[in-house]
Amino acid sequence: MFDQLQKFLFEVDQCSSLEEVITQYTSSKGSKVDLSNDFVKRIKDKFEKAYPKEKALLESDIIHMHLRRNGKWLWL
């Protein structure tokens, strides 16, 4: 898993924007997450504090991301 994480971080570093990262690494079937979940609310708050200019990205409910492009699973 560590190798996959390193590859992900390298690829993300090559992207020109956070929007490009989200487009590349969310599931093709959708990535909607229930915002009434307390855990998700905490992540959302941290994201908004860390990336105040990117708040609009949360309007599409995209929070769930994968380490592989197009939301593909890594089977071990």
MMTF fields as JSON, N, C-alpha, C and O atoms, coordinates in Angstrom:
{
  "mmtfVersion": "1.0.0",
  "mmtfProducer": "UNKNOWN",
  "numBonds": 303,
  "numAtoms": 304,
  "numGroups": 76,
  "numChains": 1,
  "numModels": 1,
  "chainsPerModel": [1],
  "groupsPerChain": [76],
  "chainIdList": ["A"],
  "bondAtomList": [4, 2, 8, 6, 12, 10, 16, 14, 20, 18, 24, 22, 28, 26, 32, 30, 36, 34, 40, 38, 44, 42, 48, 46, 52, 50, 56, 54, 60, 58, 64, 62, 68, 66, 72, 70, 76, 74, 80, 78, 84, 82, 88, 86, 92, 90, 96, 94, 100, 98, 104, 102, 108, 106, 112, 110, 116, 114, 120, 118, 124, 122, 128, 126, 132, 130, 136, 134, 140, 138, 144, 142, 148, 146, 152, 150, 156, 154, 160, 158, 164, 162, 168, 166, 172, 170, 176, 174, 180, 178, 184, 182, 188, 186, 192, 190, 196, 194, 200, 198, 204, 202, 208, 206, 212, 210, 216, 214, 220, 218, 224, 222, 228, 226, 232, 230, 236, 234, 240, 238, 244, 242, 248, 246, 252, 250, 256, 254, 260, 258, 264, 262, 268, 266, 272, 270, 276, 274, 280, 278, 284, 282, 288, 286, 292, 290, 296, 294, 300, 298],
  "bondOrderList": [1, 1, 1, 1, 1, 1, 1, 1, 1, 1, 1, 1, 1, 1, 1, 1, 1, 1, 1, 1, 1, 1, 1, 1, 1, 1, 1, 1, 1, 1, 1, 1, 1, 1, 1, 1, 1, 1, 1, 1, 1, 1, 1, 1, 1, 1, 1, 1, 1, 1, 1, 1, 1, 1, 1, 1, 1, 1, 1, 1, 1, 1, 1, 1, 1, 1, 1, 1, 1, 1, 1, 1, 1, 1, 1],
  "groupList": [{"groupName": "MET", "atomNameList": ["N", "CA", "C", "O"], "elementList": ["N", "C", "C", "O"], "formalChargeList": [0, 0, 0, 0], "bondAtomList": [1, 0, 2, 1, 3, 2], "bondOrderList": [1, 1, 2], "singleLetterCode": "M", "chemCompType": "L-PEPTIDE LINKING"}, {"groupName": "PHE", "atomNameList": ["N", "CA", "C", "O"], "elementList": ["N", "C", "C", "O"], "formalChargeList": [0, 0, 0, 0], "bondAtomList": [1, 0, 2, 1, 3, 2], "bondOrderList": [1, 1, 2], "singleLetterCode": "F", "chemCompType": "L-PEPTIDE LINKING"}, {"groupName": "ASP", "atomNameList": ["N", "CA", "C", "O"], "elementList": ["N", "C", "C", "O"], "formalChargeList": [0, 0, 0, 0], "bondAtomList": [1, 0, 2, 1, 3, 2], "bondOrderList": [1, 1, 2], "singleLetterCode": "D", "chemCompType": "L-PEPTIDE LINKING"}, {"groupName": "GLN", "atomNameList": ["N", "CA", "C", "O"], "elementList": ["N", "C", "C", "O"], "formalChargeList": [0, 0, 0, 0], "bondAtomList": [1, 0, 2, 1, 3, 2], "bondOrderList": [1, 1, 2], "singleLetterCode": "Q", "chemCompType": "L-PEPTIDE LINKING"}, {"groupName": "LEU", "atomNameList": ["N", "CA", "C", "O"], "elementList": ["N", "C", "C", "O"], "formalChargeList": [0, 0, 0, 0], "bondAtomList": [1, 0, 2, 1, 3, 2], "bondOrderList": [1, 1, 2], "singleLetterCode": "L", "chemCompType": "L-PEPTIDE LINKING"}, {"groupName": "LYS", "atomNameList": ["N", "CA", "C", "O"], "elementList": ["N", "C", "C", "O"], "formalChargeList": [0, 0, 0, 0], "bondAtomList": [1, 0, 2, 1, 3, 2], "bondOrderList": [1, 1, 2], "singleLetterCode": "K", "chemCompType": "L-PEPTIDE LINKING"}, {"groupName": "GLU", "atomNameList": ["N", "CA", "C", "O"], "elementList": ["N", "C", "C", "O"], "formalChargeList": [0, 0, 0, 0], "bondAtomList": [1, 0, 2, 1, 3, 2], "bondOrderList": [1, 1, 2], "singleLetterCode": "E", "chemCompType": "L-PEPTIDE LINKING"}, {"groupName": "VAL", "atomNameList": ["N", "CA", "C", "O"], "elementList": ["N", "C", "C", "O"], "formalChargeList": [0, 0, 0, 0], "bondAtomList": [1, 0, 2, 1, 3, 2], "bondOrderList": [1, 1, 2], "singleLetterCode": "V", "chemCompType": "L-PEPTIDE LINKING"}, {"groupName": "CYS", "atomNameList": ["N", "CA", "C", "O"], "elementList": ["N", "C", "C", "O"], "formalChargeList": [0, 0, 0, 0], "bondAtomList": [1, 0, 2, 1, 3, 2], "bondOrderList": [1, 1, 2], "singleLetterCode": "C", "chemCompType": "L-PEPTIDE LINKING"}, {"groupName": "SER", "atomNameList": ["N", "CA", "C", "O"], "elementList": ["N", "C", "C", "O"], "formalChargeList": [0, 0, 0, 0], "bondAtomList": [1, 0, 2, 1, 3, 2], "bondOrderList": [1, 1, 2], "singleLetterCode": "S", "chemCompType": "L-PEPTIDE LINKING"}, {"groupName": "ILE", "atomNameList": ["N", "CA", "C", "O"], "elementList": ["N", "C", "C", "O"], "formalChargeList": [0, 0, 0, 0], "bondAtomList": [1, 0, 2, 1, 3, 2], "bondOrderList": [1, 1, 2], "singleLetterCode": "I", "chemCompType": "L-PEPTIDE LINKING"}, {"groupName": "THR", "atomNameList": ["N", "CA", "C", "O"], "elementList": ["N", "C", "C", "O"], "formalChargeList": [0, 0, 0, 0], "bondAtomList": [1, 0, 2, 1, 3, 2], "bondOrderList": [1, 1, 2], "singleLetterCode": "T", "chemCompType": "L-PEPTIDE LINKING"}, {"groupName": "TYR", "atomNameList": ["N", "CA", "C", "O"], "elementList": ["N", "C", "C", "O"], "formalChargeList": [0, 0, 0, 0], "bondAtomList": [1, 0, 2, 1, 3, 2], "bondOrderList": [1, 1, 2], "singleLetterCode": "Y", "chemCompType": "L-PEPTIDE LINKING"}, {"groupName": "GLY", "atomNameList": ["N", "CA", "C", "O"], "elementList": ["N", "C", "C", "O"], "formalChargeList": [0, 0, 0, 0], "bondAtomList": [1, 0, 2, 1, 3, 2], "bondOrderList": [1, 1, 2], "singleLetterCode": "G", "chemCompType": "PEPTIDE LINKING"}, {"groupName": "ASN", "atomNameList": ["N", "CA", "C", "O"], "elementList": ["N", "C", "C", "O"], "formalChargeList": [0, 0, 0, 0], "bondAtomList": [1, 0, 2, 1, 3, 2], "bondOrderList": [1, 1, 2], "singleLetterCode": "N", "chemCompType": "L-PEPTIDE LINKING"}, {"groupName": "ARG", "atomNameList": ["N", "CA", "C", "O"], "elementList": ["N", "C", "C", "O"], "formalChargeList": [0, 0, 0, 0], "bondAtomList": [1, 0, 2, 1, 3, 2], "bondOrderList": [1, 1, 2], "singleLetterCode": "R", "chemCompType": "L-PEPTIDE LINKING"}, {"groupName": "ALA", "atomNameList": ["N", "CA", "C", "O"], "elementList": ["N", "C", "C", "O"], "formalChargeList": [0, 0, 0, 0], "bondAtomList": [1, 0, 2, 1, 3, 2], "bondOrderList": [1, 1, 2], "singleLetterCode": "A", "chemCompType": "L-PEPTIDE LINKING"}, {"groupName": "PRO", "atomNameList": ["N", "CA", "C", "O"], "elementList": ["N", "C", "C", "O"], "formalChargeList": [0, 0, 0, 0], "bondAtomList": [1, 0, 2, 1, 3, 2], "bondOrderList": [1, 1, 2], "singleLetterCode": "P", "chemCompType": "L-PEPTIDE LINKING"}, {"groupName": "HIS", "atomNameList": ["N", "CA", "C", "O"], "elementList": ["N", "C", "C", "O"], "formalChargeList": [0, 0, 0, 0], "bondAtomList": [1, 0, 2, 1, 3, 2], "bondOrderList": [1, 1, 2], "singleLetterCode": "H", "chemCompType": "L-PEPTIDE LINKING"}, {"groupName": "TRP", "atomNameList": ["N", "CA", "C", "O"], "elementList": ["N", "C", "C", "O"], "formalChargeList": [0, 0, 0, 0], "bondAtomList": [1, 0, 2, 1, 3, 2], "bondOrderList": [1, 1, 2], "singleLetterCode": "W", "chemCompType": "L-PEPTIDE LINKING"}],
  "groupTypeList": [0, 1, 2, 3, 4, 3, 5, 1, 4, 1, 6, 7, 2, 3, 8, 9, 9, 4, 6, 6, 7, 10, 11, 3, 12, 11, 9, 9, 5, 13, 9, 5, 7, 2, 4, 9, 14, 2, 1, 7, 5, 15, 10, 5, 2, 5, 1, 6, 5, 16, 12, 17, 5, 6, 5, 16, 4, 4, 6, 9, 2, 10, 10, 18, 0, 18, 4, 15, 15, 14, 13, 5, 19, 4, 19, 4],
  "groupIdList": [1, 2, 3, 4, 5, 6, 7, 8, 9, 10, 11, 12, 13, 14, 15, 16, 17, 18, 19, 20, 21, 22, 23, 24, 25, 26, 27, 28, 29, 30, 31, 32, 33, 34, 35, 36, 37, 38, 39, 40, 41, 42, 43, 44, 45, 46, 47, 48, 49, 50, 51, 52, 53, 54, 55, 56, 57, 58, 59, 60, 61, 62, 63, 64, 65, 66, 67, 68, 69, 70, 71, 72, 73, 74, 75, 76],
  "secStructList": [7, 2, 2, 2, 2, 2, 2, 2, 2, 2, 2, 2, 2, 2, 7, 1, 1, 2, 2, 2, 2, 2, 2, 2, 2, 1, 7, 6, 6, 7, 7, 5, 7, 7, 6, 6, 1, 2, 2, 2, 2, 2, 2, 2, 2, 2, 2, 2, 2, 2, 7, 4, 4, 4, 4, 4, 4, 4, 4, 4, 6, 5, 7, 7, 7, 7, 1, 1, 4, 4, 4, 7, 7, 7, 7, 7],
  "xCoordList": [0.822, 0.0, 0.864, 0.505, 2.002, 2.863, 3.356, 3.416, 3.707, 4.153, 3.05, 3.306, 1.8, 0.666, 0.456, 0.156, 0.616, 0.482, 1.561, 1.278, 2.786, 3.864, 3.574, 3.794, 3.086, 2.742, 1.636, 1.704, 0.614, -0.482, 0.055, -0.288, 0.883, 1.421, 2.248, 2.183, 3.025, 3.802, 2.874, 3.073, 1.852, 0.918, 0.126, -0.101, -0.29, -1.038, -0.171, -0.659, 1.099, 2.022, 2.15, 2.5, 1.873, 1.962, 0.703, 0.722, -0.365, -1.621, -1.514, -0.78, -2.244, -2.149, -3.12, -2.969, -4.117, -5.077, -5.724, -5.674, -6.324, -7.037, -8.232, -8.578, -8.852, -9.983, -9.558, -10.294, -8.371, -7.862, -7.634, -7.954, -7.087, -6.871, -8.201, -8.311, -9.193, -10.493, -11.124, -11.71, -11.012, -11.554, -10.877, -11.531, -9.581, -8.819, -9.017, -8.972, -9.234, -9.176, -10.489, -10.481, -11.585, -12.876, -13.491, -13.108, -14.422, -15.047, -15.84, -16.494, -15.778, -16.559, -18.053, -18.886, -18.39, -19.791, -20.306, -21.468, -19.458, -19.847, -19.146, -18.703, -19.051, -18.322, -19.092, -18.505, -20.395, -21.186, -21.068, -21.104, -20.927, -20.802, -21.864, -22.108, -22.491, -23.554, -22.986, -22.261, -23.308, -22.777, -23.411, -22.994, -24.404, -24.968, -24.11, -24.331, -23.15, -22.236, -21.248, -20.615, -21.111, -20.228, -18.772, -18.08, -18.306, -16.932, -16.72, -15.709, -17.673, -17.579, -17.623, -16.911, -18.443, -18.513, -17.15, -16.726, -16.462, -15.134, -14.141, -13.345, -14.184, -13.281, -13.594, -12.689, -14.883, -15.31, -14.799, -14.288, -14.931, -14.462, -12.949, -12.46, -12.214, -10.757, -10.384, -9.472, -11.088, -10.827, -11.06, -10.237, -12.178, -12.512, -11.492, -11.198, -10.951, -9.922, -8.604, -7.909, -8.259, -6.988, -7.006, -5.99, -8.18, -8.302, -9.503, -10.479, -9.44, -10.609, -11.051, -12.232, -10.143, -10.498, -11.139, -11.669, -11.096, -11.611, -12.952, -13.373, -13.632, -14.9, -15.929, -16.742, -15.906, -16.889, -16.806, -17.798, -15.636, -15.499, -16.38, -16.808, -16.656, -17.485, -18.959, -19.738, -19.356, -20.761, -21.241, -22.434, -20.326, -20.702, -20.584, -20.687, -20.369, -20.273, -19.108, -19.153, -18.082, -16.928, -15.954, -15.29, -15.881, -14.934, -14.192, -13.001, -14.868, -14.328, -13.411, -13.836, -12.146, -11.173, -10.484, -10.51, -9.875, -9.148, -7.683, -7.333, -6.838, -5.423, -5.125, -4.046, -6.087, -5.896, -6.857, -7.963, -6.432, -7.254, -8.582, -8.696, -9.579, -10.944, -11.604, -12.551, -11.107, -11.744, -11.605, -12.41, -10.612, -10.451, -9.855, -9.023, -10.301, -9.838, -8.461, -8.093, -7.725, -6.446, -6.653, -6.837, -6.624, -6.825, -5.495, -4.588, -5.366, -4.108, -4.223, -3.261],
  "yCoordList": [-1.204, 0.0, 1.265, 2.275, 1.191, 2.362, 2.771, 3.96, 1.799, 2.101, 2.788, 3.725, 2.306, 2.912, 4.353, 5.232, 4.594, 5.948, 6.862, 8.002, 6.378, 7.18, 7.527, 8.66, 6.56, 6.799, 7.855, 8.766, 7.719, 8.688, 10.094, 11.04, 10.232, 11.555, 12.144, 13.348, 11.313, 11.781, 12.268, 13.35, 11.461, 11.834, 13.09, 13.941, 13.209, 14.395, 15.641, 16.709, 15.501, 16.632, 17.113, 18.27, 16.243, 16.598, 17.333, 17.943, 17.273, 17.927, 19.438, 19.925, 20.165, 21.621, 22.278, 23.458, 21.527, 22.1, 21.007, 19.828, 21.409, 20.462, 19.891, 18.724, 20.682, 20.201, 19.06, 18.088, 19.181, 18.112, 16.831, 15.737, 16.966, 15.811, 15.122, 13.901, 15.895, 15.329, 14.655, 13.579, 15.265, 14.663, 13.328, 12.372, 13.271, 12.062, 10.94, 9.764, 11.292, 10.284, 10.024, 9.43, 10.443, 10.073, 8.957, 8.734, 8.281, 7.144, 7.59, 8.632, 6.808, 7.121, 6.929, 7.424, 6.217, 5.991, 7.066, 7.033, 8.005, 9.066, 8.913, 7.823, 10.011, 10.012, 10.745, 11.305, 10.736, 11.478, 10.846, 9.624, 11.694, 11.274, 12.008, 13.192, 11.32, 11.893, 12.961, 12.637, 14.218, 15.315, 15.412, 16.249, 14.582, 14.577, 13.718, 13.724, 12.994, 12.168, 13.083, 13.935, 12.912, 13.776, 13.706, 14.724, 12.503, 12.349, 13.148, 13.833, 13.056, 13.783, 15.294, 16.051, 15.728, 17.158, 17.665, 18.754, 16.876, 17.29, 17.381, 18.318, 16.414, 16.452, 17.674, 18.366, 17.929, 19.082, 20.379, 21.246, 20.516, 21.723, 21.894, 22.999, 20.784, 20.852, 21.244, 22.045, 20.681, 21.012, 22.504, 23.169, 23.021, 24.431, 25.358, 26.427, 24.959, 25.776, 25.703, 26.709, 24.518, 24.336, 24.923, 25.419, 24.861, 25.321, 26.26, 25.916, 27.426, 28.321, 28.73, 29.005, 28.774, 29.164, 28.03, 28.251, 26.82, 25.638, 25.165, 24.047, 25.989, 25.593, 25.139, 24.261, 25.713, 25.362, 23.893, 23.312, 23.29, 21.874, 20.999, 19.928, 21.435, 20.651, 20.721, 19.881, 21.684, 21.817, 20.624, 20.318, 19.952, 18.774, 17.498, 16.394, 17.649, 16.53, 15.596, 14.42, 16.099, 15.249, 15.354, 16.374, 14.31, 14.234, 12.911, 12.851, 11.873, 10.522, 10.387, 10.577, 10.058, 9.884, 8.535, 7.928, 8.08, 6.819, 7.086, 8.153, 6.131, 6.259, 5.956, 6.272, 5.344, 5.021, 5.85, 6.17, 6.189, 7.022, 6.367, 5.143, 7.204, 6.798, 5.989, 5.243, 6.137, 5.485, 3.991, 3.306, 3.46, 2.011, 1.496, 2.151, 0.312, -0.317, -0.92, -1.313, -0.984, -1.669, -3.001, -3.042, -4.079, -5.406, -6.006, -6.052, -6.466, -7.078, -8.579, -9.261],
  "zCoordList": [0.0, 0.0, 0.0, -0.605, 0.687, 0.76, -0.622, -0.934, -1.446, -2.812, -3.604, -4.36, -3.422, -4.123, -3.659, -4.468, -2.351, -1.817, -2.38, -2.747, -2.452, -3.029, -4.492, -4.92, -5.247, -6.654, -6.746, -7.571, -5.887, -5.859, -5.582, -6.292, -4.568, -4.215, -5.345, -5.595, -6.032, -7.175, -8.282, -8.835, -8.607, -9.678, -9.326, -10.186, -8.08, -7.647, -7.781, -8.151, -7.482, -7.594, -9.032, -9.266, -10.001, -11.414, -11.911, -12.98, -11.148, -11.547, -11.378, -10.519, -12.195, -12.176, -11.192, -10.878, -10.701, -9.762, -8.929, -9.28, -7.837, -7.004, -7.757, -7.573, -8.584, -9.383, -10.305, -10.478, -10.892, -11.755, -10.942, -11.407, -9.74, -8.867, -8.57, -8.679, -8.2, -7.862, -9.072, -8.947, -10.22, -11.442, -11.742, -12.159, -11.531, -11.852, -10.829, -11.189, -9.564, -8.504, -7.777, -6.699, -8.324, -7.742, -8.573, -9.722, -7.993, -8.654, -9.876, -9.854, -10.925, -12.127, -11.862, -12.621, -10.795, -10.419, -9.469, -9.063, -9.119, -8.199, -6.866, -6.503, -6.146, -4.885, -3.799, -2.873, -3.923, -2.952, -1.577, -1.429, -0.586, 0.802, 1.597, 1.367, 2.521, 3.335, 4.269, 5.21, 4.019, 4.816, 6.2, 7.0, 6.503, 7.852, 8.794, 10.005, 8.256, 9.036, 9.768, 9.143, 11.094, 11.888, 11.435, 11.404, 11.082, 10.607, 9.326, 9.171, 8.419, 7.154, 7.406, 6.747, 8.344, 8.677, 9.143, 8.755, 9.977, 10.463, 9.313, 9.252, 8.403, 7.246, 6.38, 5.915, 6.172, 5.373, 5.997, 5.288, 7.308, 7.993, 7.849, 7.612, 7.996, 7.841, 6.414, 6.206, 5.434, 4.035, 3.789, 3.16, 4.286, 4.069, 4.716, 4.18, 5.859, 6.516, 5.758, 5.616, 5.272, 4.566, 3.153, 2.666, 2.497, 1.1, 0.959, 0.293, 1.571, 1.536, 0.13, -0.082, -0.818, -2.186, -2.972, -4.061, -2.43, -3.131, -2.578, -2.877, -1.78, -1.166, -2.191, -1.902, -3.36, -4.385, -4.774, -5.215, -4.615, -4.953, -4.078, -4.509, -2.863, -1.95, -2.312, -1.862, -3.098, -3.475, -4.284, -4.294, -4.958, -5.744, -4.914, -5.449, -3.615, -2.673, -2.964, -2.604, -3.6, -3.886, -2.723, -2.538, -1.963, -0.858, -0.919, -0.612, -1.305, -1.355, -2.559, -3.699, -2.299, -3.377, -3.226, -2.155, -4.296, -4.327, -4.633, -5.137, -4.331, -4.65, -6.114, -6.616, -6.791, -8.203, -9.048, -8.613, -10.239, -11.122, -11.435, -11.493, -11.636, -11.973, -10.871, -11.122, -9.656, -8.513, -8.502, -7.87, -9.179, -9.239, -7.934, -7.307, -7.543, -6.311, -6.516, -7.623, -5.45, -5.453, -4.753, -3.536, -5.503, -4.94, -4.585, -5.416, -3.368, -2.922, -2.879, -2.526]
}
